[in-house]
Amino acid sequence: MTDTDRPRRLLQQRELARSERDFAKADALRDELRSLGWEVQDSPSGSTLRPALPEVPVATGYVNDEDLASLLDEPAALGASVVLIAEDHGDDLGRFIAALAAHPPTVECELIVVGNAPSYEVRPLLPGNATLLETSQRLGWADAANLGLRRCRGAVIVLVDTSLEPTGDFLAPLLAAFDDPQIGLAGGFGLVTQNARHFHEVERGPVHAVEGYCLAVRREALRAIGGFDRHFRFYRNADIDLSFAVRDAGWRAVAVELPLQRHEHRGWTALPGAERDRLSKRNFYRFLKHWGDRADLLSLD
């Protein structure tokens, strides 16, 4: 029996227990699935599995307690939230902030920066109205991203990598994609695949996944899936995993052309080739464990 078979078998046992009204056994099976990293989603048409919702960072002593509480259950108070992660390469963050000031969004938005134990002083680079969430120790990439996502008040939440440079108001065309109520995920760099093993980039239209360079998610969709799987301590392929979770929850994803210039992604190039390949492969295997057998998610209809 493979690792993928076991959760499916437990889900079948739970559905049988529920049909027999043995709710104590059904609850025990749900807890066992959770211990394996899966969460049960019940609906009138049956039950399905998805990766368990990420928890708040384990190392709570590294983060201010007031920064850990999620705001996602509250109604949106702004049109958008822009989230950045600051770790190394402060000149990349400074370039993005300067470009954002030169091309200010026309929609009311907030800027949230996660200072993930950065190697430089972040506050002097930020506008006065930015929110800075600081950690005293370096969290895994997903924990750092989730820390920012949870504190957002926007109807659309946009995670942006500091390797990008806005050359215009990128939020306006990005938010326009969400005029379609079926869209839960959008971004400037989309990915499509025929087999969930090999992906290629497209600039516009329906996609299977949105790359994390600029990844915008509808508030309701983020609330439904909870955020990134916290086991992605390295960023690579975490965006594909989240994209499939959003689409599995019933939303569609789309790529739109945006006024964004891509620069060198130094979170990638700063690592030795063998190490980044090792971390990338480990993350991709995690993605495949979650979604590799979900042929139904390969359709873009």
NUFIBA-201041 format. One line per field, with one value per residue: residue in one letter; residue number from 1; x, y negated, z negated of N, C-alpha, C in turn. Coordinates in steps of 0.2 Angstrom, whole numbers, plus 5000, padded with zeros to 4 digits. Layout:
BEGIN
type = (a  ...);
seq = (NUM  ...);
n_east = (X  ...);
n_north = (Y  ...);
n_up = (Z  ...);
ca_east = (X  ...);
ca_north = (Y  ...);
ca_up = (Z  ...);
c_east = (X  ...);
c_north = (Y  ...);
c_up = (Z  ...);
//
This chain:
BEGIN
type = (m  t  d  t  d  r  p  r  r  l  l  q  q  r  e  l  a  r  s  e  r  d  f  a  k  a  d  a  l  r  d  e  l  r  s  l  g  w  e  v  q  d  s  p  s  g  s  t  l  r  p  a  l  p  e  v  p  v  a  t  g  y  v  n  d  e  d  l  a  s  l  l  d  e  p  a  a  l  g  a  s  v  v  l  i  a  e  d  h  g  d  d  l  g  r  f  i  a  a  l  a  a  h  p  p  t  v  e  c  e  l  i  v  v  g  n  a  p  s  y  e  v  r  p  l  l  p  g  n  a  t  l  l  e  t  s  q  r  l  g  w  a  d  a  a  n  l  g  l  r  r  c  r  g  a  v  i  v  l  v  d  t  s  l  e  p  t  g  d  f  l  a  p  l  l  a  a  f  d  d  p  q  i  g  l  a  g  g  f  g  l  v  t  q  n  a  r  h  f  h  e  v  e  r  g  p  v  h  a  v  e  g  y  c  l  a  v  r  r  e  a  l  r  a  i  g  g  f  d  r  h  f  r  f  y  r  n  a  d  i  d  l  s  f  a  v  r  d  a  g  w  r  a  v  a  v  e  l  p  l  q  r  h  e  h  r  g  w  t  a  l  p  g  a  e  r  d  r  l  s  k  r  n  f  y  r  f  l  k  h  w  g  d  r  a  d  l  l  s  l  d);
seq = (1  2  3  4  5  6  7  8  9  10  11  12  13  14  15  16  17  18  19  20  21  22  23  24  25  26  27  28  29  30  31  32  33  34  35  36  37  38  39  40  41  42  43  44  45  46  47  48  49  50  51  52  53  54  55  56  57  58  59  60  61  62  63  64  65  66  67  68  69  70  71  72  73  74  75  76  77  78  79  80  81  82  83  84  85  86  87  88  89  90  91  92  93  94  95  96  97  98  99  100  101  102  103  104  105  106  107  108  109  110  111  112  113  114  115  116  117  118  119  120  121  122  123  124  125  126  127  128  129  130  131  132  133  134  135  136  137  138  139  140  141  142  143  144  145  146  147  148  149  150  151  152  153  154  155  156  157  158  159  160  161  162  163  164  165  166  167  168  169  170  171  172  173  174  175  176  177  178  179  180  181  182  183  184  185  186  187  188  189  190  191  192  193  194  195  196  197  198  199  200  201  202  203  204  205  206  207  208  209  210  211  212  213  214  215  216  217  218  219  220  221  222  223  224  225  226  227  228  229  230  231  232  233  234  235  236  237  238  239  240  241  242  243  244  245  246  247  248  249  250  251  252  253  254  255  256  257  258  259  260  261  262  263  264  265  266  267  268  269  270  271  272  273  274  275  276  277  278  279  280  281  282  283  284  285  286  287  288  289  290  291  292  293  294  295  296  297  298  299  300  301);
n_east = (5004  5003  5009  4999  4988  4984  4978  4966  4960  4957  4948  4938  4934  4930  4919  4910  4908  4901  4890  4884  4881  4891  4898  4908  4919  4920  4925  4937  4944  4945  4954  4965  4968  4971  4983  4991  4993  4982  4966  4949  4936  4919  4904  4887  4888  4898  4914  4930  4948  4961  4977  4981  4976  4988  4997  4999  5015  5027  5037  5033  5039  5047  5040  5030  5016  5004  5004  5001  4988  4975  4967  4958  4945  4938  4927  4932  4942  4948  4952  4963  4978  4995  5008  5025  5040  5054  5070  5085  5096  5093  5093  5085  5072  5071  5071  5059  5050  5053  5049  5035  5031  5033  5024  5010  4996  4979  4969  4962  4974  4984  5001  5010  5024  5034  5047  5058  5068  5078  5093  5096  5092  5075  5064  5069  5067  5054  5038  5029  5016  5016  5015  5025  5030  5039  5051  5062  5070  5074  5061  5053  5050  5036  5029  5033  5027  5013  5012  5011  5000  4990  4987  4981  4969  4963  4952  4957  4972  4989  5003  5019  5035  5051  5060  5054  5049  5038  5032  5021  5004  5001  4991  4978  4975  4976  4967  4956  4954  4947  4934  4927  4917  4921  4934  4948  4961  4975  4988  5003  5011  5008  5006  5004  5000  5000  5001  5004  5017  5026  5028  5024  5027  5014  5007  4994  4977  4967  4974  4984  4991  4998  5012  5023  5029  5021  5007  4990  4976  4959  4951  4941  4944  4957  4954  4947  4956  4967  4980  4998  5005  5014  5025  5033  5047  5056  5054  5052  5040  5030  5020  5014  5008  4999  4991  4984  4977  4968  4961  4956  4947  4936  4938  4944  4959  4969  4980  4986  4992  5004  5011  5025  5042  5054  5068  5084  5081  5086  5085  5086  5097  5107  5110  5120  5120  5118  5111  5100  5093  5091  5082  5072  5067  5063  5052  5044  5041  5033  5022  5018  5014  5003  4994  4997  4990  4978  4969  4958  4960  4967  4960  4955  4943);
n_north = (5006  4989  4973  4964  4971  4975  4963  4962  4974  4973  4962  4968  4977  4968  4962  4973  4976  4964  4965  4976  4970  4969  4959  4957  4965  4960  4947  4951  4956  4945  4937  4945  4944  4931  4931  4937  4926  4922  4915  4917  4913  4911  4912  4910  4919  4928  4933  4926  4925  4914  4905  4902  4888  4875  4872  4859  4852  4863  4859  4849  4840  4833  4823  4808  4810  4803  4802  4814  4818  4822  4812  4816  4821  4810  4797  4790  4775  4766  4763  4771  4780  4780  4790  4793  4802  4800  4804  4806  4796  4782  4771  4775  4775  4761  4756  4761  4754  4741  4741  4744  4732  4723  4727  4727  4737  4736  4741  4743  4748  4759  4761  4774  4780  4794  4796  4807  4811  4803  4798  4785  4768  4766  4756  4743  4743  4743  4735  4724  4729  4742  4759  4768  4784  4793  4805  4814  4825  4834  4840  4854  4853  4854  4852  4839  4832  4836  4829  4816  4816  4819  4808  4799  4786  4785  4787  4794  4802  4800  4808  4803  4805  4798  4797  4792  4777  4764  4756  4748  4746  4760  4766  4762  4769  4782  4784  4782  4794  4801  4798  4807  4819  4832  4833  4836  4835  4826  4819  4812  4821  4836  4854  4869  4886  4903  4915  4913  4915  4908  4891  4876  4859  4846  4831  4826  4829  4844  4854  4868  4865  4851  4842  4838  4826  4815  4817  4817  4819  4822  4816  4825  4837  4839  4840  4852  4862  4859  4856  4857  4873  4877  4885  4882  4876  4870  4859  4864  4871  4871  4862  4868  4879  4872  4866  4877  4881  4870  4871  4884  4881  4876  4864  4854  4851  4838  4830  4814  4800  4789  4773  4777  4779  4792  4796  4803  4817  4818  4826  4838  4838  4836  4848  4863  4873  4887  4887  4879  4887  4899  4895  4890  4901  4909  4901  4902  4916  4916  4908  4917  4928  4923  4919  4926  4937  4932  4931  4924  4911  4906  4901  4886  4881);
n_up = (5000  5004  4998  5003  5004  4991  4984  4992  4990  4977  4977  4984  4974  4965  4971  4971  4958  4954  4962  4955  4943  4933  4925  4916  4920  4933  4930  4924  4935  4943  4935  4936  4949  4950  4942  4952  4960  4968  4971  4969  4980  4979  4988  4996  5007  5003  4996  4996  4998  4992  4991  4974  4965  4963  4948  4935  4934  4926  4918  4908  4899  4907  4913  4911  4900  4903  4917  4922  4922  4933  4946  4955  4954  4952  4960  4976  4976  4985  5002  5007  5001  5000  4999  4993  4991  4982  4981  4985  4995  4996  5005  5015  5009  5007  5020  5025  5016  5019  5033  5031  5025  5035  5044  5039  5032  5038  5031  5014  5003  4992  4986  4981  4973  4970  4959  4959  4949  4955  4964  4963  4959  4960  4958  4961  4975  4978  4981  4971  4967  4968  4963  4952  4948  4937  4935  4923  4926  4940  4949  4958  4976  4979  4967  4964  4975  4972  4960  4964  4973  4965  4958  4966  4972  4984  4998  5009  5008  5011  5014  5016  5024  5020  5030  5041  5050  5050  5065  5067  5062  5055  5048  5052  5065  5060  5050  5057  5063  5054  5055  5061  5053  5051  5051  5041  5039  5046  5056  5062  5069  5075  5074  5084  5087  5093  5086  5072  5069  5077  5081  5089  5093  5095  5101  5100  5098  5093  5080  5073  5061  5052  5052  5038  5039  5041  5034  5032  5021  5018  5004  4998  5004  4999  4985  4986  4989  4980  4982  4986  4986  4972  4972  4982  4982  4990  5003  5016  5028  5018  5022  5033  5026  5017  5027  5033  5022  5020  5032  5030  5020  5027  5035  5049  5058  5065  5077  5080  5089  5083  5077  5073  5070  5070  5060  5056  5046  5031  5020  5026  5034  5025  5018  5018  5033  5032  5019  5021  5030  5023  5013  5021  5027  5016  5012  5023  5024  5012  5017  5027  5019  5013  5024  5036  5041  5045  5057  5061  5058  5069  5079  5087  5089);
ca_east = (5000  5007  5007  4993  4982  4981  4973  4960  4957  4954  4942  4932  4931  4926  4912  4906  4906  4896  4883  4882  4880  4896  4902  4915  4924  4922  4929  4944  4947  4947  4960  4971  4970  4974  4990  4995  4994  4976  4960  4943  4931  4913  4899  4882  4890  4903  4919  4936  4954  4966  4982  4978  4977  4994  4996  5003  5022  5028  5041  5029  5043  5051  5036  5025  5010  4998  5005  4999  4981  4972  4961  4955  4938  4934  4926  4938  4941  4951  4952  4969  4983  5001  5013  5032  5044  5061  5075  5091  5096  5089  5092  5079  5066  5071  5069  5052  5046  5053  5045  5028  5029  5033  5018  5005  4990  4973  4964  4964  4977  4989  5007  5012  5031  5036  5054  5059  5075  5082  5100  5097  5087  5070  5060  5070  5066  5047  5034  5027  5010  5017  5015  5030  5029  5046  5053  5069  5073  5072  5056  5053  5046  5028  5027  5034  5022  5007  5012  5009  4994  4984  4986  4978  4962  4961  4947  4961  4978  4994  5010  5024  5042  5055  5064  5050  5049  5032  5033  5015  5000  5000  4986  4972  4973  4976  4961  4950  4953  4942  4927  4924  4916  4924  4942  4950  4968  4977  4994  5006  5015  5004  5008  5000  5003  4996  5002  5006  5024  5030  5024  5027  5024  5010  5006  4987  4972  4966  4980  4983  4994  5001  5019  5023  5032  5015  5001  4984  4971  4953  4950  4937  4948  4962  4951  4945  4962  4971  4987  5003  5007  5019  5031  5037  5052  5059  5049  5051  5034  5025  5015  5010  5004  4993  4986  4980  4972  4963  4957  4952  4941  4931  4940  4948  4965  4970  4986  4985  4998  5004  5017  5030  5049  5057  5075  5087  5078  5093  5084  5087  5104  5112  5111  5123  5116  5116  5107  5093  5090  5089  5076  5066  5065  5059  5046  5040  5038  5028  5017  5015  5010  4996  4990  4999  4985  4971  4968  4952  4962  4971  4955  4954  4936);
ca_north = (5000  4983  4967  4960  4976  4975  4958  4963  4979  4970  4958  4972  4980  4963  4961  4979  4974  4959  4968  4980  4965  4971  4953  4957  4968  4955  4942  4954  4957  4938  4935  4949  4941  4925  4933  4938  4920  4921  4912  4919  4908  4914  4908  4915  4924  4933  4930  4926  4923  4909  4904  4899  4881  4874  4869  4853  4854  4867  4855  4843  4835  4829  4818  4805  4814  4800  4803  4821  4819  4821  4807  4818  4822  4803  4794  4786  4768  4763  4767  4776  4780  4782  4794  4794  4805  4797  4808  4804  4792  4776  4767  4778  4772  4754  4755  4762  4749  4735  4741  4743  4725  4720  4729  4729  4740  4732  4744  4742  4755  4759  4764  4778  4783  4799  4795  4814  4811  4800  4797  4778  4764  4765  4751  4736  4743  4743  4729  4724  4732  4750  4763  4773  4790  4795  4812  4814  4830  4836  4845  4857  4848  4854  4849  4832  4830  4836  4824  4810  4817  4819  4801  4794  4784  4783  4792  4798  4802  4801  4809  4801  4806  4792  4797  4788  4770  4761  4751  4745  4748  4767  4768  4761  4774  4788  4784  4783  4801  4804  4796  4814  4821  4838  4832  4836  4834  4823  4816  4810  4827  4842  4861  4874  4893  4908  4921  4911  4916  4903  4885  4871  4852  4842  4824  4824  4835  4849  4858  4873  4862  4845  4842  4834  4819  4811  4821  4814  4823  4819  4817  4831  4843  4840  4842  4859  4866  4858  4853  4862  4879  4875  4889  4879  4871  4867  4856  4867  4875  4869  4858  4873  4882  4868  4865  4883  4881  4865  4874  4890  4878  4874  4858  4854  4847  4835  4826  4808  4796  4784  4769  4779  4781  4797  4795  4809  4819  4819  4831  4844  4838  4836  4854  4867  4876  4893  4886  4877  4893  4903  4892  4889  4908  4911  4898  4905  4922  4915  4906  4923  4932  4920  4918  4930  4942  4928  4929  4920  4904  4905  4898  4879  4879);
ca_up = (5000  5005  4994  5005  5003  4984  4983  4996  4987  4970  4979  4986  4968  4961  4974  4969  4951  4954  4964  4950  4938  4928  4926  4912  4925  4939  4927  4923  4941  4945  4931  4939  4956  4948  4940  4958  4964  4972  4968  4972  4982  4980  4992  4997  5012  5001  4993  5000  4994  4995  4986  4968  4964  4959  4941  4934  4933  4920  4914  4906  4895  4911  4916  4906  4900  4906  4924  4924  4923  4940  4947  4961  4953  4952  4967  4979  4975  4990  5009  5008  4996  5003  4994  4995  4986  4982  4978  4987  5001  4994  5011  5019  5006  5008  5027  5025  5013  5023  5039  5029  5024  5042  5048  5033  5034  5038  5026  5007  5001  4987  4987  4975  4974  4965  4958  4957  4946  4960  4963  4964  4956  4964  4956  4964  4982  4979  4980  4964  4966  4969  4957  4952  4944  4937  4931  4921  4929  4947  4950  4965  4980  4979  4960  4965  4979  4969  4955  4967  4976  4959  4955  4971  4972  4991  5001  5012  5005  5016  5011  5021  5022  5020  5036  5046  5050  5054  5070  5068  5057  5057  5044  5055  5069  5056  5046  5062  5064  5048  5056  5062  5046  5051  5050  5034  5039  5052  5056  5069  5072  5074  5076  5086  5087  5095  5082  5066  5068  5081  5081  5093  5091  5100  5099  5100  5099  5088  5079  5067  5056  5052  5049  5032  5040  5040  5033  5029  5020  5016  4997  4997  5006  4994  4979  4987  4989  4974  4983  4988  4982  4968  4973  4987  4979  4995  5007  5023  5029  5013  5026  5036  5021  5015  5032  5033  5016  5022  5037  5027  5016  5032  5038  5055  5058  5072  5078  5083  5091  5078  5078  5068  5072  5066  5060  5054  5040  5028  5016  5030  5037  5019  5016  5023  5038  5029  5014  5023  5034  5018  5010  5026  5028  5010  5012  5029  5021  5008  5021  5030  5014  5012  5030  5041  5044  5046  5064  5062  5058  5075  5083  5086  5091);
c_east = (5004  5005  5000  4987  4979  4976  4966  4956  4953  4948  4936  4929  4927  4919  4907  4904  4901  4890  4880  4880  4885  4900  4908  4920  4925  4926  4937  4948  4949  4953  4966  4973  4973  4982  4994  4996  4988  4970  4954  4938  4924  4908  4893  4883  4895  4908  4926  4942  4958  4971  4979  4980  4984  4993  5000  5010  5023  5032  5038  5033  5047  5047  5031  5019  5004  4999  5003  4992  4979  4966  4957  4947  4934  4933  4932  4936  4944  4951  4957  4974  4989  5006  5020  5035  5051  5065  5082  5090  5091  5088  5086  5072  5066  5069  5062  5048  5047  5049  5037  5026  5029  5027  5012  4999  4984  4968  4967  4967  4982  4995  5009  5019  5033  5044  5056  5067  5079  5089  5102  5091  5081  5066  5062  5068  5058  5043  5031  5020  5010  5017  5021  5029  5036  5047  5060  5073  5070  5067  5056  5049  5039  5026  5028  5028  5015  5006  5009  5002  4988  4983  4983  4971  4959  4956  4951  4968  4984  5000  5015  5031  5046  5060  5060  5050  5043  5035  5027  5011  4998  4994  4979  4970  4973  4969  4955  4949  4948  4935  4923  4923  4919  4931  4943  4958  4970  4984  4997  5010  5012  5008  5003  5003  4998  4996  5004  5013  5029  5025  5028  5023  5020  5009  4999  4983  4971  4973  4979  4986  4997  5007  5019  5027  5027  5009  4996  4979  4965  4953  4947  4940  4954  4960  4949  4950  4967  4978  4992  5004  5014  5026  5035  5042  5056  5054  5047  5045  5029  5019  5011  5005  4998  4988  4982  4975  4967  4958  4953  4946  4936  4932  4944  4954  4966  4977  4984  4991  4998  5011  5022  5036  5052  5065  5077  5083  5084  5091  5085  5095  5109  5114  5115  5118  5113  5111  5100  5090  5087  5082  5070  5063  5061  5053  5041  5037  5033  5021  5014  5011  5003  4992  4992  4994  4978  4971  4963  4954  4966  4967  4955  4947  4932);
c_north = (4994  4978  4964  4965  4975  4969  4959  4969  4977  4966  4962  4975  4975  4962  4967  4978  4969  4961  4973  4976  4967  4965  4953  4960  4963  4950  4944  4954  4950  4936  4939  4946  4935  4926  4934  4932  4919  4919  4915  4913  4912  4909  4913  4920  4929  4929  4931  4924  4918  4908  4900  4892  4880  4871  4863  4856  4857  4862  4848  4838  4831  4823  4815  4808  4810  4800  4810  4822  4817  4816  4810  4819  4815  4801  4790  4778  4763  4767  4772  4775  4783  4784  4795  4798  4802  4801  4806  4799  4786  4771  4769  4775  4765  4752  4756  4756  4742  4735  4741  4736  4721  4721  4732  4732  4735  4735  4743  4749  4753  4763  4768  4781  4788  4798  4802  4814  4808  4798  4789  4775  4763  4758  4744  4737  4743  4736  4730  4728  4740  4753  4768  4778  4793  4801  4811  4819  4832  4841  4848  4852  4848  4851  4842  4829  4830  4831  4817  4810  4817  4812  4796  4793  4783  4789  4796  4797  4804  4802  4808  4802  4799  4792  4794  4781  4767  4756  4747  4748  4755  4769  4768  4767  4781  4789  4785  4790  4804  4801  4802  4817  4829  4838  4832  4835  4831  4820  4815  4816  4833  4848  4865  4881  4898  4914  4919  4913  4911  4897  4880  4864  4849  4836  4822  4830  4839  4853  4863  4870  4855  4845  4837  4827  4814  4815  4818  4819  4820  4821  4824  4837  4844  4842  4850  4863  4865  4855  4858  4868  4877  4879  4887  4874  4867  4865  4860  4872  4875  4866  4863  4877  4878  4867  4871  4883  4876  4868  4880  4887  4875  4867  4859  4850  4844  4831  4820  4804  4790  4780  4771  4781  4786  4795  4802  4811  4822  4824  4838  4844  4838  4842  4858  4871  4883  4893  4884  4883  4898  4901  4891  4896  4910  4908  4901  4912  4921  4913  4913  4928  4929  4920  4922  4934  4938  4926  4924  4912  4902  4901  4891  4877  4877);
c_up = (5000  4999  4996  5004  4996  4983  4986  4993  4980  4972  4980  4979  4964  4964  4972  4962  4950  4957  4959  4943  4932  4928  4922  4917  4930  4936  4926  4930  4944  4942  4934  4945  4955  4946  4946  4962  4969  4968  4972  4974  4983  4984  4994  5002  5010  4998  4997  4995  4997  4989  4980  4968  4961  4952  4941  4933  4926  4915  4912  4902  4900  4914  4910  4906  4903  4914  4926  4925  4930  4940  4953  4960  4953  4959  4970  4978  4980  4997  5009  5002  5001  4998  4997  4990  4987  4978  4979  4993  5000  5000  5015  5016  5007  5015  5028  5022  5016  5029  5037  5028  5030  5046  5043  5036  5034  5033  5019  5005  4995  4989  4981  4977  4968  4965  4955  4955  4952  4959  4963  4960  4961  4964  4960  4972  4983  4978  4973  4962  4967  4963  4957  4946  4943  4933  4929  4923  4936  4947  4957  4969  4980  4972  4961  4969  4976  4963  4958  4970  4971  4957  4960  4970  4979  4993  5006  5009  5010  5013  5017  5019  5024  5026  5042  5045  5054  5059  5071  5062  5058  5053  5048  5060  5065  5053  5051  5064  5059  5049  5058  5055  5045  5050  5043  5033  5046  5051  5062  5072  5070  5077  5079  5087  5090  5090  5075  5064  5072  5082  5086  5092  5097  5097  5098  5100  5093  5087  5073  5061  5057  5049  5043  5033  5038  5039  5029  5027  5017  5008  4995  4998  5001  4987  4980  4986  4983  4976  4986  4983  4978  4969  4978  4984  4984  5000  5013  5023  5023  5017  5030  5032  5019  5021  5033  5028  5017  5027  5035  5023  5021  5036  5045  5054  5065  5072  5082  5084  5086  5079  5072  5072  5068  5066  5057  5047  5036  5022  5019  5031  5031  5017  5021  5027  5035  5023  5016  5027  5029  5015  5014  5027  5022  5010  5018  5027  5016  5012  5024  5025  5013  5018  5036  5045  5045  5053  5065  5061  5064  5080  5082  5087  5084);
//
